Amino acid sequence: NAGVTQTPKFQVLKTGQSMTLQCAQDMNHEYMSWYRQDPGMGLRLIHYSVGAGITDQGEVPNGYNVSRSTTEDFPLRLLSAAPSQTSVYFCASSYSGTGSHEQYFGPGTRLTVT
Amino acid sequence: RKEVEQDPGPFNVPEGATVAFNCTYSNSASQSFFWYRQDCRKEPKLLMSVYSSGNEDGRFTAQLNRASQYISLLIRDSKLSDSATYLCVVNERGSTLGRLYFGRGTQLTVWP
């Protein structure tokens, strides 16, 4: 199993550009989520999904969209990039949405917005 | 007030030392508790779950005190490879949606 994969690993955007961060998992996990990690802030939940076709907002959803058309994929779209979105983005998946199961993280995408 | 509070450190200890990290959480309804480990510029990985009765995994011991809303991680006989950031993680009772709250992490450096 590849686990959780994310692309790209690094990205530089100009303010106002849009892009999609890709996330895929091959463990047949129902639950997937996106976090951002900023220095001194810890991981913050952006959006999550409890299954195909079901998504919801986390703690910091503004400026981001998600969709979940398949169990495997959970892309994160930045609508109009802003310097405040410079961060490391992690996608994670787990067996269920109860929070009692281990979350598996992808390697992260390091995004810089200039 | 942040859901999960941790001492950010850094903790700098020699090999072989015993080191303890503490974490407090604000929501008394929290149900599940974990310690994750994050190496520099890498993704977090589960180190261990924390059970009410306390649990041990080799050199690592985790304790939970629900009355004080406090979680601890003890590392005995520290190794150089233990150098990392340790994240305290909790989720809420009744949350069927997997909402996990992460502490900011405690940085540990073990020196030879």
Interface residues (C-beta under 8 A of the other chain):
Chain A: Y31 S33 Y35 G40 M41 G42 L43 R44 L45 Y48 V50 D56 G58 F90 S94 S96 G97 T98 G99 S100 E102 Q103 F105 G106 P107 G108
Chain B: V4 P8 Q31 S32 F34 K42 E43 P44 K45 L46 S49 L87 N91 E92 S95 T96 L97 G98 R99 L100 F102 G103 R104 G105
